[in-house]
Amino acid sequence: MEAGYLGVGAMGQPMAHKLLDAGHTLTIHDINEAAMRPLLERQARRANSPRELADRCEIVFVSLPTLAAFREVAFAPEGLDKGSAMKLLVNTCTIGVPFVKEIETAMAARSVTVVDCPISGGPPGARLGTLSVMVSGDPAAIERIMPMISLCGRTLTVAGDKPGAAQVLKLTNNILSAVALAATAEAFVMGAKGGLDPEVMVRAISAGSGRNSAVQSKFPEAVLTRKLRLRRRDAHHDEGHRPRDCAGRGTRRADVGLPGGAARLQARHASGRGAGGSDRDRQIHGAQCGVRDTKDALESSPGIAATERGSACQASLRDPTAADQSARAQREGVRQSYFTRLVRLNYLAPDMTQQVFVIATLTKKLVQSICARK
């Protein structure tokens, strides 16, 4: 079967390799020549523009990092929507339900069917073919591309018969992943302060009921090894907000409230004010703002003396008086605000190791603020 692939970067390239491995004919386009080279060396054909790709191929996969990039390749003067051969557009990006609907409407006017197919598992999963593939759209169209998308992962889930359902499923996964990462960072700080070897924690928790992707891969591969390599991207300022904003728009449209709504704007503000030009600078500055704001909130809360902060956990176990109830409520408010900040700042980070950096930095400072004794 012949297909086109637009965007052969960290995720798209290994997925495109899977198609070549299976004997499919492939035409590719990317603005990065170096990203295309390994595929061209394997006899993939080059398209010089998105339009040329859509002129040659009936089925076109799109794997791009931002909504803005997707909109550009879809609707530019040399965009996909100007192509004459494309009949099926497969979106593998996490771009949110509203934009999927926008793409679906625009492409339907040109007799192009859109299949929504976001994936989860990161570049390692793409290389190993172990991604979780979530797909929704016209059943006949899904059936047609099933031999291709099944190459990318061991788990393939049909979320529904309308484009957008798979986006909701993917964002549900992202929320749980973010919460797990934040909670794991807090738990590991607590364990380390209690004298536990982090590697011992990884082994025990990975075999227990607390296991999650952060414990099983992110911490042993990126944190404990100190391989916190942070990729730099020439990205728009809002790129890091993409997954979080997709989740926010989705829940607002569904009239579902998620914790941390207020922290959403705080995180956006913190990530931009006084920040340098790189994503890494912005995330470090955002973390510093979060730490400072949390510390200030702790120190300025009435009824929370330094000694009381140092014994916060024990205080929560006492039979509360009215004063204790007020102080506990204030402490819990600070903690909840901090936790939701962790979740939101996790979404700001453009890759996993940077997420860990932000989460770990904030968590360490929070624990120090709450648990330090005079």
N, C-alpha and C positions, 0 to 999 in steps of 0.2 A: 504494500500500500504506500502511496506517496503522500507526504505531508510537508508543510512549511513550519518553521520554528522561528519566532521573532523574540529575541532576547535569549542569549546563550551565555548568561553569566553564572553566578555561583549555583543557582538552582537549575536554570535552563540547560546549561551545557551537559551536566551528567544525565539529565532526562533525555536530551537529544541523543547522547551516546547510546542509551538503552534502545532507542528506535533503530539506530544503525546496527546495533548488535543483533537485533531481531530480523534484519534484512529489509527494513523499510527504506524507501528512497526519500531523501531529505534535502530540502532547500532551506537555507538559513539567512537571517539578516540580524546584524547587531552593529551598533556604532563603534564597538570596540573590536578592532581587527585582531588583537591578540586572543580575545575570547573565541573568535571564529576559527582561528588557525588549526587547533587540534581536530575539529570536525571537518574542515576542508581537506586536511591531510588524509581523512578517511573517506574521501570522495563525496562528501556532502557538497551541494551546489550553492553558489553564492547568489543572493538577490541584492541589488544595489539600493533598494528602498522598500518600505512596507508595501507600497502599491505594486511594485514588481513581484513581491512575494505573493500577494493576493491575485496577481494576474496569472501566476503559474500554478498555484495549488488550490484544490478544492477545500482541503482541511488545513487550517492554520492554528497552531498553538501560540499563545502569548505568555511569556514569563518575564515580567518587568517589576522593578522594585517600588515604583510609586504610581499613584493614581494620575499624576500630571504626565508622567512618561507614557502611560497607557492612552490617555486622551490625545496626546500629540501624535502617536503612531496610528491611532484610529481615525482621526479627523483632519490631519494636516493635508495640504494640497497634494502631497504624495503619500497619503495615508491608506490604510487598509480598505476603507470604505470606497475608495476609487477603483479598486481592483475588479477585474472582470470574471475571474474564475472561482474565487472563494465562495463556498456555499455553507461552510461550517466553521465557526470561530470558537476555539476552546480556550477559555480563560483559566489559567492556573494561578492567578494572583489573588491576594487578599485585598480586595478593593471596596468591600461593603455593598450592601444590597442596593442603595440608591443608584450608584454608578453602574452596577450590573444591569439595572432596569433601563438606565439611559442608553447603554450600549445595545441592549436587546431591542429597544424601540428603534434606534437609528439603523441598526443592521437589518431589522425586519423590513424596513422600507426598501432595502436593496436585495430582498429575498435571501438573506443570510441568517442561518440559525445559530444562536449562541448557546453553548453548553458551559455551565459554571463548574469549574473543577479545581478548587483550591486544594493545596496539599500541605501536610505537616510532617516534620521530621528533620528539616534543615538540610544543608549540603551533605552531611554524612549519610543521612537517609536516602538522599537522591543518588549518591554514588553507589550505595549498597543495594538500591532497589527495595528499600524497606519503608518507604513513605506510607503515611495514612492518606489515602486518596478519597476525597469527598466530592461527589458529583451530583448535579441536578440539572434538569432540562428535559427536552423532548425525548421520550423513551426510545424512539427509533434512532435518533441522533446519538444517544448514549450507547446503544447497541452497536452502532457503526464504529465508534472509536474505542470500544471496550478492549479490543486486542492491543491497542496502543497504550492506553492509560493503565492497563493492568501490569505493564512492564515496570512501572515505577514503584509499586508498593505491594506488600503482602495483604494489606487490608484495603478493600475498596467498598465504599458505602454509598449507596444511592440515597440521597437526602430527600428527593422529591422530584416532581415532574415539571417544576418551574425554576428557571435560573434565579438565583438568590438564596434558595434554601440551603445550598451548600455553603454560602457565605455565613449564614447564621450558625451553622454547625461548626465551621472553622473558628469563628469568633468565640463561640462557647469554649472550644478547646483552648484558645489563646488566653481567655480569662482564667481558666483553671491552671494553665501553665504559669501565668504570672503570679497567682496567689501561692502556688507551690514553691516557686523560686523565692518569694519574699519570706514565706514561713520557714523554709529550709535555712535561709541566711540567719534568721533570728534564732532558730533552734541550735544551729551549729555554734553561734557565738555563745549561747547559754552553756552548751556542753563543754566548749573549750575553756570557758571561765570556771567551770566546775572541775577541770582537771582531766577531761577526756581527750584521748588522741583522736584527731579528726578522721584518720583512716579507720580506726575502730568504729567510729560512728557510722561511716559509710558502709562498712561490712554488715553491721548489725541492722541498720535501718533499711538497707537494700533488701534484706531478707524478711523484713517485718511489715506491719500494716502501715507504717509511715512512708513506705517507698514511693518515690515519684521521679520524674525525669531529672530534676535538679540533683537529687541524691545519687541517682544511678549513672548520670553522665556529666552534667555540667560541673558539679563540684569536683569529682575525681579528675576530670580532664582539664579543667580551667582554673579552679581555685586552689586545690591542694598542690598542684604542680607549679603554681605561680605563673602559668602561661597566659596571663591576662593580656594577650595581644589585642590591641584595639585597632580595627580597620578604620582608615580615614576615607571619607567619601566626599566628593564634590556634589553635595546634595542641597536641595532647597531646605530652608530652615524648618519647614513643617513636615519634612519627610518622616522624622522620628515620631511624629504624632499620628501617623497614618493608622496603625492598627487600633490604637486607643480611640481615635476619632470615629473609626468605623464602628467600633463597639458602642460608643456613645450615641451615634446617630441611630443605630439599629434598635437600641433599647428605648430611646425616646419615641421612635415611630411605633414601637410595639407597646408603648405605655407601660414599660417595666422599669422600675427604678433600681439602679445598682449603687451600692455603697461607694462613696468617694466622689460623688458628683461635684462637690465643692472643691475637692483637691484637684480636680481636672484643670480648672483655670489657674490655680496656684502653680501647678506643675508647668503649664505653658508659660506663665510669667517668669517662673524661676529659671526655666531653660534658656530664656532669651536675654534677660537683663544683664548687661555688662559682660556678655559672653564673648569669647574669641570667635575666630572664623571657622574652626573645625567642629564637627559633631562631638569629638572627645572633649574639647574645651567647654562646650555647652553643657554636656552631661556632668562634668566635674563641677562646674559652677552651679548647676541645678542641685546637685547633691549637697554642696556647701550651703546653699540657700535653705534647703530642707532641714539640714542639721541645725543651722542657726535659728530658724523659725521654731523648730521643735524645742530646742533648748530654752529659747526665750519663753515659750509657752509654759514649759515646765517650771521655770524659775519664777514666773510672774503669777502662777496660779495661786489664789488665796488658799490658805490652810494646808499647803504642802511645804512643810519645812524641809531643810536639807536632810535631817535624820529620818523624816518620814519618807522622803524619796528613796533613801537608802534601804528602807525596809518595806518597799511597796508591796512585794509579794506576800510577806507575812501579815501586813496590815489588812490585806484583802480577805484574810481568813478569820479575822476577829468578828465577834458579834458586833455589828455596826451600831453606833449611836447616830443621832441625827447629824452630828458634825462629821463623823466618819463617812456617812453616806454621801455627804456633799463632797468631801475630799476625794472619795473613791470615784464619784461620778466625774469629777474634774480630771483625775488621773486617767480614767478610762477614755474620756473624750480626747485627751492628748494622744493616748496610744492609738485610738481608732483613727484619728486624723493622720497620725504618722504611718499607720499600716496602709491606709488608702493612698497616701503619698507614695509609699513604696510600690504599690501596684501600678499607679499611674506613671511613675518615673521609669518603671520597667518597660513600659510601652514606648518611652521616648528613645530608648537605646536601639541603634540600628543593627546590632548583632548580639549573639548570646554572651560573649565574653564581656562586652561593655555593659550588658544588663547586670551581670554578676558584680562588676566593679561598682556600679551605682548602688545596687542593693546592699552589698557588703559594707560600703562606706557609710551609708545611712544607718544601717543596723548597728554597727559598732558604736557610732556616736550616741544612738538612742540608749543602748544598754549602759554605756558609760554614764549618761545623764541620769538615768533612772536608778541605777544600782550603786553608784559611787557613794562611799561613806566619807564623812569628814575625818 
